[in-house]
Each structure stands twice: as C-alpha cells, then as structure tokens.
Amino acid sequence: MIKSQEYRLGVLRGIYLKHVRSQGKEVIINIKSRTELQAYTYLAKRGFISLNIEETNTSLFKIQILQLGVEYIENLEVKDGATA
C-alpha cells in the first residue's frame, strides 16, 4: 500500500510536470476523490502550490506550483541523481 507521503510527492511531481509543459501558467484540474483533495490541500497549506476552486464547477481547481514547490522537486531530482 502506498503511503500518503509518497502519494503527495507523486502529486507534486505531476504538478511540476504540468508546470513545465504549460510554461508556468495556471492549470485546471478535476479532483475526483477525497484522497486527491486531501493531497492537494496539504500541498497548498505547506506553500508548495496555490489552489483555487473554479467558479463553474466545484470539482475543478486552478493550481499553480509556487517557487517553494519548484525548488523542492528540483532539489529532490539533484539528490536522486535525476539531473546532471
């Protein structure tokens, strides 16, 4: 079974990839489960992402990774040897 910490890290890495692909723009996501919502809320409280509900649908959220989240992921990649 996956731990919640590993799950949140996976979510943050996914946000980071979306951030790179969208060139730093906000991304709209559909949160489907309570577990997803808890992970995104936790990351927002820690200052890694901004999370805003989309006005038209309560399951849609605008997310943007913040500088702290970018630095955290980049530091992990360097530590893990993923980047040169």
C-alpha positions in Angstrom: 0.0 0.0 0.0 1.3 3.5 -0.9 1.9 5.9 2.0 0.2 9.3 2.0 3.6 11.0 1.9 4.6 9.1 -1.3 1.2 9.9 -2.8 1.6 13.6 -2.1 5.1 13.6 -3.6 3.7 11.9 -6.7 1.0 14.6 -6.9 3.6 17.3 -6.5 5.8 15.8 -9.2 2.7 15.6 -11.5 2.0 19.3 -10.9 5.7 20.1 -11.6 5.5 18.4 -14.9 2.3 20.2 -15.8 4.0 23.5 -14.8 6.9 22.8 -17.1 4.6 21.9 -20.0 2.4 24.9 -19.5 5.4 27.2 -19.2 4.4 28.3 -15.7 0.7 29.1 -16.3 -2.1 28.0 -14.1 -3.6 24.6 -14.8 -7.1 23.5 -14.3 -7.6 20.0 -12.8 -10.5 17.8 -11.9 -10.2 16.4 -8.4 -12.1 13.1 -8.3 -11.6 11.7 -4.9 -11.3 12.7 -1.3 -7.7 11.4 -1.2 -6.7 13.7 -4.1 -8.4 16.6 -2.4 -6.5 16.0 0.8 -3.2 15.7 -1.0 -3.7 19.0 -2.9 -5.0 20.7 0.2 -1.9 19.6 2.2 0.5 20.8 -0.6 -1.3 24.2 -0.6 -1.0 24.5 3.2 2.7 23.7 3.0 3.2 26.5 0.4 4.1 24.3 -2.5 1.1 25.2 -4.7 -1.7 27.7 -4.9 -5.1 26.0 -5.1 -8.3 27.9 -6.1 -11.7 26.5 -6.8 -13.0 27.1 -10.3 -16.3 29.1 -10.1 -18.2 27.0 -12.7 -17.7 23.5 -11.1 -16.8 22.6 -7.5 -14.6 19.7 -8.6 -12.4 21.8 -10.9 -9.5 23.7 -9.3 -6.9 26.1 -10.7 -3.5 25.1 -9.5 -0.1 26.7 -9.9 3.1 25.4 -8.4 4.9 28.0 -6.3 8.6 28.6 -6.1 8.9 26.5 -3.0 7.4 23.6 -4.8 9.7 24.0 -7.8 12.8 24.2 -5.6 11.7 21.1 -3.6 11.2 19.0 -6.7 14.4 20.2 -8.3 16.4 19.5 -5.1 14.9 16.0 -5.0 16.0 15.4 -8.6 19.5 16.5 -7.9 19.6 14.4 -4.7 18.3 11.4 -6.6 20.7 11.9 -9.4 18.0 12.5 -12.0 19.7 15.6 -13.3 23.3 16.3 -14.1 
